[in-house]
Amino acid sequence: MFDLGKQNIDIKCPSCGSRNTVTLSQVANQAAVKCRGCSQNINLKDKDGSARRGIKELNDSIKDLENVFKKIGR
């Protein structure tokens, strides 16, 4: 099954500007990741919970769609 949380996004380090790849789940969980460029910790923020909600809503919709296809295929 598709999981939006596993999708990668690129962020810039606020200290050195290096590009870092994180998953949407890491953002939703407000994880701390280490910058590839300067090794500083980057504390990810999901201020209004939009990443967490978006992941859940899209994953739920995809699951519902899969169930519809299963019913059609019977």
Summary of the structure (lengths in Angstrom):
residues: 74
radius of gyration: 16.2
end to end distance: 19.6
largest distance: 55.4
contacts: 181
relative contact order: 0.20
helix: 42%
strand: 22%
